Amino acid sequence: MAKEKETNLFEYTEESIKSLDWKEHIRLRPGMYIGKLGDGSSPDDGIYVLLKEVVDNCIDEFAMGYGKTIEITIEGKQVTIRDYGRGIPLGKVVDAVSKVNTGAKFDSKVFQKSVGLNGVGTKAVNALSNYFKVTAFREGKEKTAEFEKGFLIKEHKQEKSNGSDGTMVTFIPDDSMFRNFKFKTEFIENQVWNYCFLNAGLKIILNGQSYVSKNGLLDLLERKTNADEIRYPIIHLKGDDIEVAVTHNNDYGEDIYSFVNGQHTTQGGTHQQAFREAYVKTIRDFYKKDYDASDIRTGIVAAISVKVVEPVFESQTKTKLGSVNVDTDGPSMRQFVGDFLSKELDNYLHRNPSLADELKKRIEQSERERKELSGIKKLANERAKKANLHNRKLRDCRVHLNDEPPSKNKEAFTALQNESTIFITEGDSASGSITKARNVEIQAVFSLRGKPLNCFGLTKKVVYENEEFNLLQHALNIEEGLEGLRYNNIVIATDADVDGMHIRLLLMTFFLQFFPDLVKHEKVYVLETPLFRVRNKQETIYCYDENEKAVAIKKLGNKPEITRFKGLGEISPEEFAQFISNGMRKQLMRLEQGDHIQQLLEYYMGKNTPERQEFIIENLKVEMDAPVEN
């Protein structure tokens, strides 16, 4: 009998080549268009990117001088956005929201210095929505089209209209992609404020509440800082296609908010780097002293906004600017920002000598502290080497232990680095469970020994003198700032008991006190592990609070087995693997717009024990009085 030919499951033939239409591609690879999906619990989750893509079009209309008001209404899971710009030309309404690489943004004469340049934005919203409706109002007429997951379901006839010119978009994100999603008003409010700060005079009405800024980036910094904590009044400079606001406080690190054509570039880019370099050079030239760059920028709080013709971003989500030049034939970004600061900031400091003196005092304070630390840092670095960090405290992940050369699948390697996570936990039991359960490619574990020191009110000297803090700083590689950070996610993983909560609080204090940039740039999380396991022979449910436990007991019935997890070490590695997967339940450690770090730390970690005790008792009463859901 002849031997049958073996089938190669991985055979590469003509049938292997597939062509996807625009809807399929967006839905198959949503990360290319909107970043991560998420459920709305994080400000960079996809549902907020969908909203932003629609609002960006409205902003572009305002920037071109059309429409001074934008209305945003959110009802449950449905979003409606109305602008009063020129309105999509009626004959192109369907094409504008359903044909990739179609749009007016390709014509720089019609939309100069806009954000939406790739002809993708609203198409991604359309493809990723259960329901999408667009209506264009133009010259007394209107045109409407309705879609489901990118498919046109109804194209209405053109009709007469009494509506003002502009465009209205309604969409409901697809809950099969954004599972259990929910819009958080505070995240959207933050987006709205940024739009207003960058477009002085624009009014945005969010669910009936009006938001407007008269002074642009000056208003932004006033909202981001506390007047009692800044060292000198905010410097506010404006020029053609550039605006800058800057001050200093007593915090460590740098806090720079950067924007391009109204887009918040959360990961910075060429304009932010140009600002950092130009600011240092201008300060050195003004004081005629070669200050260390870190002394000049420590404690800086600044915002820079530039307008660029046809900006190049490093991804569709537009969080990092890649453009080297301001225009195709214009100056480099470095020259543009450098020339502006060397003239305008220098003039401002000459006109305000008392402010210049305060700035000089802040720089020289940083210089003194750095020099005082130099000897201690050297000894601390030697101690860290002797401690054999990687064997004793840190179980690293492969993406850092085996650094691939960039030439070898750079995209995949960068994606892994973006997912890299370090869990900070206490004790051998907990760290052992996480170590066994983790994804060794992208997840690392750092083990604390006992409770860390309450570092509130202490200087950075303690980071080097305290062995635990020193080793943690080295593991994260943050001694010189955020740029060297080895992990994109820092997760505090402690027991869900009193001691665990205390350790969590002490670690949060450490980051807020000495490395606030990590919190402000949303790198620090708190792992939520279940308090209870409720199960019978057919099903197991993990519960994170009493309400969830009550619902689980009711669902399973017949007296299910209930386990209360007292510590991380009690959770088996197999179970732990479920909690630290890519969809892990974790709470972002974030600061609201009005939160000021020193005030927060003073209240929660300072010496006001009676006041804090009263706060805890009052909130405990509220918690105990709250009804348990059935």
FILONU-178611 format. One line per 8 residues: number of its first residue (from 1); for each residue y, x, z of C-alpha. Coordinates in Angstrom, 3 decimals, padded with zeros to 6 digits. Layout:
! FILONU-178611
NUM	Y/X/Z | ...
! end
This chain:
! FILONU-178611
1	000.000/000.000/000.000 | 003.340/001.432/-000.986 | 005.695/002.292/001.813 | 008.683/-000.061/001.912 | 012.073/001.483/001.457 | 013.896/001.722/004.799 | 017.124/-000.253/005.060 | 020.166/001.720/006.136
9	022.267/-000.598/008.300 | 025.254/001.711/007.899 | 025.092/002.031/004.119 | 028.535/002.433/002.549 | 028.694/000.300/-000.619 | 031.147/-001.860/-002.558 | 030.271/-004.721/-000.195 | 031.633/-002.634/002.692
17	035.156/-002.871/001.271 | 036.914/-006.007/002.465 | 040.327/-007.456/001.696 | 042.034/-009.537/004.354 | 044.974/-011.838/003.806 | 048.033/-011.451/006.040 | 046.900/-014.030/008.607 | 043.451/-012.512/009.008
25	044.817/-009.000/009.357 | 047.354/-009.956/012.030 | 044.750/-011.911/013.993 | 042.119/-009.195/013.644 | 044.500/-006.363/014.611 | 047.222/-008.016/016.745 | 047.893/-004.756/018.601 | 049.410/-003.276/015.434
33	052.027/-006.021/015.405 | 052.738/-007.040/019.001 | 051.116/-004.387/021.203 | 048.765/-005.803/023.823 | 047.870/-009.484/024.156 | 047.865/-010.145/027.911 | 048.366/-013.402/029.781 | 052.085/-013.236/030.520
41	051.736/-011.492/033.884 | 053.365/-008.311/032.521 | 056.760/-008.135/030.761 | 055.293/-006.299/027.761 | 052.565/-008.883/027.150 | 052.320/-010.301/023.640 | 053.789/-013.748/024.324 | 057.143/-012.131/025.183
49	056.974/-010.031/022.014 | 056.485/-013.247/019.994 | 059.596/-014.711/021.595 | 061.508/-011.480/020.982 | 060.562/-011.396/017.290 | 062.154/-014.803/016.751 | 065.238/-014.060/018.867 | 065.743/-010.732/017.055
57	066.416/-012.701/013.863 | 069.035/-014.756/015.706 | 070.637/-011.573/017.058 | 070.792/-010.106/013.561 | 072.745/-013.193/012.458 | 075.189/-012.731/015.346 | 075.564/-009.012/014.542 | 076.530/-009.947/010.997
65	079.224/-012.295/012.337 | 077.406/-015.638/012.134 | 076.634/-017.837/015.123 | 077.800/-017.058/018.656 | 075.228/-019.172/020.514 | 071.436/-019.058/020.777 | 069.460/-021.763/022.573 | 066.011/-021.028/024.058
73	063.944/-023.826/025.552 | 060.557/-023.278/027.184 | 058.482/-026.298/028.142 | 055.094/-025.279/029.480 | 053.520/-023.241/026.681 | 055.931/-024.329/023.944 | 058.991/-022.285/022.945 | 061.907/-023.545/020.845
81	064.660/-021.201/019.639 | 067.762/-022.412/017.796 | 070.503/-020.248/016.334 | 073.686/-021.182/014.496 | 073.717/-018.486/011.845 | 073.523/-018.919/008.100 | 070.076/-020.521/008.093 | 067.154/-019.441/005.906
89	067.837/-020.320/002.245 | 066.058/-023.670/001.865 | 063.953/-022.706/-001.117 | 062.460/-019.760/000.786 | 061.675/-021.314/004.177 | 057.896/-021.197/003.735 | 057.891/-017.711/002.208 | 060.148/-016.284/004.931
97	057.638/-017.088/007.685 | 054.325/-016.769/005.843 | 054.528/-013.952/003.315 | 054.416/-010.423/004.672 | 056.938/-008.047/003.087 | 059.168/-011.009/002.273 | 062.619/-011.340/003.806 | 066.307/-010.534/003.527
105	066.070/-007.528/005.873 | 065.012/-005.381/002.921 | 068.508/-005.897/001.505 | 070.748/-003.720/003.674 | 073.816/-005.349/002.118 | 072.829/-008.674/003.668 | 071.550/-007.326/007.012 | 073.129/-004.015/008.000
113	071.898/-002.265/011.141 | 069.363/-004.955/011.970 | 066.143/-004.638/013.982 | 063.761/-006.575/011.760 | 063.120/-004.300/008.798 | 059.444/-004.643/008.003 | 059.158/-008.272/006.921 | 056.552/-008.934/009.614
121	058.159/-010.401/012.776 | 058.039/-014.187/012.379 | 054.879/-013.923/010.272 | 053.112/-012.408/013.286 | 054.438/-015.222/015.470 | 053.192/-017.750/012.908 | 049.716/-016.202/012.603 | 049.271/-015.902/016.386
129	050.387/-019.446/017.231 | 048.346/-022.619/017.527 | 051.395/-024.421/016.194 | 054.466/-023.058/014.427 | 057.364/-025.057/013.031 | 060.478/-023.806/011.302 | 063.540/-025.792/010.241 | 066.450/-024.326/008.296
137	069.846/-026.065/008.320 | 072.180/-025.116/005.514 | 075.225/-026.759/003.930 | 074.399/-030.293/005.056 | 070.701/-030.091/004.178 | 067.537/-029.148/006.054 | 064.010/-028.006/005.229 | 061.006/-027.983/007.585
145	057.537/-026.457/007.393 | 054.680/-026.666/009.909 | 051.765/-024.260/010.385 | 048.618/-023.802/012.461 | 047.459/-020.200/013.019 | 049.391/-019.184/009.902 | 048.021/-021.954/007.672 | 050.600/-024.278/006.156
153	049.710/-027.828/007.238 | 052.824/-029.679/006.147 | 055.805/-028.803/003.996 | 058.505/-031.416/004.398 | 060.811/-032.440/001.602 | 064.359/-031.203/001.662 | 066.604/-033.760/003.380 | 070.233/-034.402/004.216
161	071.217/-033.214/007.679 | 074.021/-033.515/010.224 | 072.853/-030.358/011.987 | 075.023/-027.230/012.067 | 073.903/-024.331/009.875 | 071.214/-022.161/011.403 | 067.492/-021.972/012.046 | 065.200/-023.582/014.618
169	061.709/-022.258/015.373 | 059.135/-023.872/017.649 | 055.816/-022.192/018.477 | 052.888/-022.447/020.871 | 050.970/-019.149/021.265 | 047.268/-019.339/020.404 | 045.429/-019.689/023.727 | 042.228/-018.368/022.173
177	044.011/-015.004/021.831 | 046.398/-015.157/024.811 | 043.872/-016.442/027.336 | 045.215/-018.411/030.319 | 048.737/-017.352/029.445 | 051.842/-018.491/031.262 | 055.498/-017.686/030.618 | 057.315/-016.118/033.564
185	060.975/-017.101/033.619 | 062.088/-013.850/035.274 | 060.706/-011.744/032.410 | 062.443/-013.889/029.798 | 065.646/-013.877/031.824 | 065.558/-010.070/031.796 | 065.144/-010.102/028.008 | 068.056/-012.514/027.687
193	070.341/-010.388/029.852 | 069.592/-007.319/027.730 | 070.487/-009.254/024.579 | 073.789/-010.300/026.172 | 074.656/-006.820/027.445 | 074.140/-005.428/023.948 | 076.061/-008.177/022.192 | 079.249/-008.770/024.151
201	080.533/-012.292/023.542 | 077.143/-013.749/022.603 | 076.111/-016.810/024.611 | 072.406/-017.444/025.194 | 071.374/-020.715/026.800 | 067.933/-020.476/028.424 | 066.606/-023.830/029.636 | 070.156/-025.081/030.105
209	071.470/-021.978/031.903 | 074.141/-019.932/030.117 | 074.109/-016.137/029.959 | 076.994/-014.086/028.608 | 078.424/-010.570/028.996 | 082.019/-009.570/028.374 | 081.749/-005.831/029.060 | 078.439/-004.865/027.470
217	076.715/-001.818/028.964 | 079.198/-001.707/031.840 | 077.835/-005.081/032.959 | 074.282/-003.807/032.488 | 074.780/-000.836/034.810 | 076.605/-002.951/037.375 | 073.567/-005.222/037.438 | 071.159/-002.290/037.644
225	072.982/-000.461/040.442 | 074.484/-001.140/043.835 | 078.204/-000.407/044.198 | 077.549/001.072/047.659 | 074.972/003.538/046.323 | 076.673/004.994/043.239 | 078.612/008.245/043.649 | 081.526/007.366/041.380
233	082.731/004.379/039.296 | 080.753/003.711/036.127 | 082.033/005.580/033.060 | 082.107/003.234/030.056 | 082.671/004.626/026.550 | 082.671/002.780/023.225 | 082.917/004.022/019.663 | 081.873/003.037/016.156
241	078.154/002.209/016.349 | 077.724/003.764/019.805 | 078.273/002.650/023.399 | 077.532/004.586/026.590 | 077.724/003.802/030.315 | 076.878/006.371/032.979 | 077.041/007.027/036.718 | 075.006/008.810/039.429
249	073.343/007.704/042.642 | 071.415/009.586/045.324 | 067.965/008.805/043.933 | 065.640/011.391/042.453 | 064.807/011.315/038.769 | 066.614/009.846/035.765 | 067.153/006.200/034.893 | 068.222/005.859/031.251
257	068.185/002.569/029.333 | 068.321/003.049/025.574 | 068.821/000.576/022.746 | 068.899/000.592/018.945 | 070.461/-002.286/017.006 | 070.000/-004.487/020.070 | 066.358/-003.464/020.552 | 065.410/-002.143/024.003
265	063.558/001.098/023.247 | 061.565/001.272/026.476 | 059.869/004.505/025.382 | 063.118/006.157/024.331 | 063.200/008.165/021.130 | 065.564/010.435/019.233 | 068.739/008.682/020.433 | 067.760/008.938/024.103
273	066.805/012.586/023.774 | 070.067/013.276/021.933 | 071.969/011.664/024.810 | 070.142/013.729/027.445 | 070.909/016.966/025.590 | 074.498/016.076/024.706 | 075.305/014.945/028.241 | 074.147/018.276/029.687
281	076.116/020.284/027.104 | 079.316/018.263/027.647 | 079.120/018.641/031.430 | 078.537/022.402/031.167 | 081.462/022.762/028.778 | 083.792/020.652/030.939 | 083.091/022.505/034.196 | 082.656/025.832/032.373
289	079.476/026.503/034.311 | 075.886/026.841/033.126 | 074.363/024.279/035.484 | 070.614/023.710/035.295 | 069.880/020.632/033.171 | 067.797/019.047/035.947 | 070.710/019.375/038.407 | 073.023/017.584/035.974
297	070.617/014.729/035.271 | 069.058/014.170/038.715 | 070.190/010.776/039.980 | 071.710/009.763/036.646 | 071.821/006.062/035.782 | 072.868/005.561/032.181 | 072.648/003.307/029.174 | 073.114/004.177/025.516
305	073.201/001.837/022.558 | 073.430/002.971/018.937 | 073.521/001.128/015.642 | 071.566/002.692/012.827 | 071.107/001.773/009.177 | 067.405/001.212/008.427 | 066.035/002.616/011.714 | 062.515/004.040/011.749
313	060.442/003.061/014.788 | 057.128/004.594/015.754 | 055.393/001.199/015.736 | 055.965/-002.444/014.831 | 056.738/-003.188/018.496 | 059.833/-000.943/018.126 | 059.736/000.603/021.603 | 060.471/004.187/020.428
321	062.986/005.309/017.807 | 061.805/007.895/015.330 | 064.901/008.100/013.096 | 066.379/011.582/012.924 | 069.566/010.518/011.113 | 072.023/007.694/011.782 | 072.020/006.815/008.083 | 070.215/008.127/005.040
329	073.307/010.148/004.113 | 074.839/010.269/007.594 | 074.849/012.795/010.450 | 071.778/013.626/012.502 | 071.280/011.603/015.670 | 071.820/014.749/017.728 | 075.121/015.510/016.019 | 076.302/011.886/016.119
337	075.695/011.451/019.854 | 076.805/015.024/020.639 | 080.136/014.679/018.822 | 080.833/011.354/020.549 | 080.169/012.619/024.078 | 081.860/015.994/023.605 | 085.059/014.150/022.735 | 085.014/010.862/024.656
345	083.281/011.955/027.876 | 085.291/015.158/028.037 | 088.537/013.170/027.604 | 087.453/010.658/030.255 | 086.742/013.377/032.829 | 090.102/015.043/032.138 | 091.874/011.700/032.609 | 090.008/010.963/035.854
353	090.028/014.161/037.946 | 088.906/012.496/041.212 | 085.862/011.029/039.450 | 085.144/014.435/037.909 | 085.210/015.966/041.400 | 082.661/013.423/042.685 | 080.392/014.126/039.729 | 080.629/017.851/040.401
361	079.691/017.314/044.066 | 076.595/015.340/043.011 | 075.481/018.083/040.604 | 076.005/020.813/043.189 | 074.088/018.787/045.788 | 071.121/018.716/043.401 | 071.542/022.437/042.789 | 071.424/023.223/046.526
369	068.348/021.047/047.071 | 066.548/022.651/044.120 | 067.234/026.168/045.381 | 066.126/025.254/048.900 | 062.880/023.960/047.434 | 062.146/026.930/045.182 | 060.341/029.013/047.823 | 058.482/026.004/049.227
377	057.394/024.929/045.712 | 055.878/028.345/045.029 | 053.796/028.220/048.210 | 052.814/024.593/047.547 | 051.640/025.435/044.024 | 049.486/028.252/045.386 | 048.006/025.885/047.995 | 047.213/023.331/045.288
385	045.287/025.955/043.309 | 043.355/027.059/046.383 | 042.530/023.419/047.209 | 040.538/023.276/043.955 | 042.128/019.931/043.135 | 039.750/018.870/040.359 | 036.660/019.319/042.502 | 037.865/018.109/045.858
393	040.418/015.359/045.250 | 040.437/014.399/041.590 | 037.639/013.148/039.384 | 039.355/013.368/036.038 | 038.661/011.437/032.841 | 037.397/013.000/029.624 | 040.534/012.270/027.633 | 042.256/014.904/029.818
401	039.348/017.216/030.599 | 038.470/017.589/026.908 | 041.851/017.575/025.212 | 041.151/016.969/021.528 | 043.277/018.821/019.005 | 045.846/016.416/017.496 | 044.383/016.965/014.034 | 041.098/015.312/015.061
409	041.622/011.571/014.793 | 045.070/011.710/016.333 | 045.582/007.933/016.324 | 042.394/007.205/018.259 | 043.113/010.024/020.719 | 046.670/008.748/021.327 | 045.320/005.236/021.890 | 042.929/006.587/024.538
417	045.752/008.476/026.234 | 047.809/005.279/026.322 | 044.940/003.555/028.132 | 044.380/006.411/030.581 | 044.383/005.248/034.204 | 044.171/006.938/037.586 | 043.002/005.044/040.666 | 044.431/006.259/043.974
425	042.146/005.264/046.818 | 041.284/006.275/050.382 | 038.008/007.598/051.739 | 034.688/008.699/050.280 | 033.127/005.228/050.265 | 035.790/003.542/048.151 | 036.320/006.489/045.820 | 032.558/006.777/045.377
433	032.239/003.146/044.262 | 035.082/003.454/041.769 | 033.802/006.790/040.472 | 030.390/005.308/039.703 | 031.853/002.178/038.101 | 034.739/003.656/036.072 | 035.003/004.291/032.353 | 034.769/008.097/032.388
441	036.569/008.352/029.056 | 039.895/006.976/030.291 | 039.688/006.362/034.067 | 040.216/008.996/036.769 | 039.976/008.726/040.568 | 042.128/010.480/043.196 | 040.841/010.324/046.780 | 043.244/010.346/049.734
449	042.232/011.633/053.135 | 043.467/009.186/055.769 | 046.812/007.426/055.796 | 049.670/009.148/053.977 | 052.927/009.922/055.742 | 055.760/007.369/055.866 | 058.214/009.391/053.797 | 061.186/007.016/053.951
457	064.379/008.870/054.763 | 062.819/012.288/054.175 | 063.877/014.771/051.503 | 061.714/015.935/048.617 | 060.804/018.963/050.703 | 058.060/016.828/052.288 | 056.343/016.372/048.898 | 055.566/020.095/048.891
465	054.926/020.536/052.593 | 052.543/017.573/052.891 | 049.174/018.527/051.384 | 048.217/014.999/050.263 | 051.551/014.381/048.529 | 051.554/017.811/046.953 | 048.056/017.408/045.512 | 048.828/013.877/044.275
473	051.968/015.148/042.547 | 049.916/017.857/040.827 | 047.203/015.412/039.790 | 049.808/013.196/038.124 | 051.748/016.206/036.747 | 055.114/014.668/037.645 | 056.775/017.625/039.351 | 059.176/018.093/036.429
481	059.642/014.394/035.661 | 058.130/011.493/033.757 | 057.578/013.426/030.505 | 054.583/015.298/031.906 | 052.805/012.232/033.332 | 049.078/012.604/032.574 | 048.113/008.938/033.018 | 049.776/005.902/031.502
489	048.674/003.659/034.378 | 048.748/004.568/038.073 | 046.735/002.066/040.102 | 046.855/001.928/043.898 | 043.383/000.780/044.968 | 043.059/000.125/048.716 | 041.009/-002.158/050.959 | 042.161/-005.762/051.347
497	042.532/-005.377/055.130 | 045.394/-004.367/057.434 | 044.741/-000.631/057.094 | 044.424/-000.949/053.305 | 047.688/-002.861/053.089 | 049.392/-000.195/055.203 | 048.143/002.610/052.942 | 049.311/000.632/049.907
505	052.770/000.271/051.429 | 052.994/003.977/052.266 | 052.036/004.935/048.699 | 054.570/002.503/047.269 | 057.208/004.120/049.505 | 056.226/007.567/048.200 | 056.723/006.513/044.574 | 059.954/004.607/045.221
513	061.433/007.391/047.331 | 060.650/010.417/045.180 | 059.510/009.170/041.750 | 061.361/005.884/041.146 | 061.182/006.435/037.363 | 057.455/005.700/037.495 | 058.160/002.263/038.966 | 061.175/001.531/036.789
521	059.180/002.392/033.677 | 056.355/000.148/034.901 | 053.645/002.769/035.321 | 052.549/001.815/038.873 | 050.140/-001.043/039.624 | 048.264/-002.425/042.621 | 044.591/-003.272/042.010 | 043.584/-006.774/043.043
529	039.956/-006.882/044.126 | 038.282/-010.123/045.207 | 038.216/-011.133/048.851 | 035.160/-013.342/048.461 | 031.978/-013.670/046.461 | 030.644/-017.223/046.217 | 027.255/-017.628/044.544 | 024.093/-019.599/044.156
537	020.999/-018.789/042.103 | 022.672/-019.832/038.850 | 026.245/-018.536/039.114 | 028.480/-016.020/040.891 | 032.227/-016.571/041.319 | 034.644/-013.921/042.651 | 037.655/-015.302/044.530 | 040.957/-013.606/045.278
545	042.267/-016.012/047.937 | 041.305/-018.992/050.102 | 042.313/-021.502/047.426 | 040.011/-019.939/044.856 | 037.208/-019.818/047.428 | 037.603/-023.541/048.170 | 037.477/-024.384/044.453 | 034.365/-022.207/043.977
553	032.538/-023.799/046.924 | 033.292/-027.260/045.559 | 032.088/-026.251/042.105 | 028.808/-024.658/043.193 | 027.994/-027.111/046.014 | 024.728/-027.100/048.052 | 025.964/-024.520/050.561 | 026.402/-021.440/048.384
561	026.206/-017.928/049.810 | 029.695/-016.651/050.731 | 030.454/-012.947/051.200 | 033.773/-011.641/052.543 | 034.544/-008.154/051.198 | 036.169/-006.130/053.991 | 036.581/-002.925/052.020 | 036.186/-001.445/048.569
569	033.108/000.457/049.700 | 031.284/-002.865/050.243 | 031.561/-003.775/046.583 | 028.676/-002.373/044.557 | 029.482/-000.109/041.574 | 027.985/-002.722/039.241 | 030.376/-005.368/040.567 | 033.277/-002.928/040.688
577	032.839/-002.261/036.976 | 033.903/-005.856/036.338 | 037.119/-005.455/038.322 | 038.297/-002.188/036.757 | 037.546/-003.027/033.137 | 040.321/-003.148/030.539 | 041.063/-006.695/031.677 | 041.335/-005.688/035.333
585	043.336/-007.951/037.599 | 046.225/-005.878/038.818 | 049.768/-006.533/039.940 | 052.553/-004.548/038.322 | 054.757/-002.865/040.898 | 058.140/-003.740/039.489 | 061.758/-004.039/040.530 | 063.844/-007.083/039.698
593	067.275/-006.586/038.119 | 069.082/-007.002/041.433 | 066.709/-004.912/043.543 | 068.088/-001.638/044.867 | 065.566/000.910/046.011 | 067.218/002.250/049.140 | 067.944/-001.259/050.438 | 064.321/-002.276/049.869
601	062.979/000.805/051.645 | 065.449/000.502/054.501 | 064.337/-003.068/055.163 | 060.582/-002.644/054.807 | 060.081/000.957/055.971 | 063.119/001.668/058.163 | 063.684/001.258/061.891 | 064.683/-002.433/061.863
609	061.390/-003.447/063.496 | 062.587/-006.704/065.204 | 064.178/-008.037/062.013 | 061.081/-007.195/059.966 | 058.794/-008.737/062.590 | 060.759/-011.990/062.454 | 060.501/-011.998/058.634 | 056.702/-011.559/058.793
617	056.267/-014.333/061.377 | 058.383/-016.779/059.380 | 056.535/-016.063/056.128 | 053.177/-016.218/057.877 | 054.068/-019.731/059.086 | 054.910/-020.781/055.534 | 051.605/-019.356/054.262 | 049.549/-021.075/056.970
625	051.300/-024.404/056.428 | 050.673/-024.320/052.667 | 047.999/-026.828/051.569 | 044.722/-025.544/050.167 | 044.143/-026.778/046.620 | 041.004/-028.760/045.887
! end
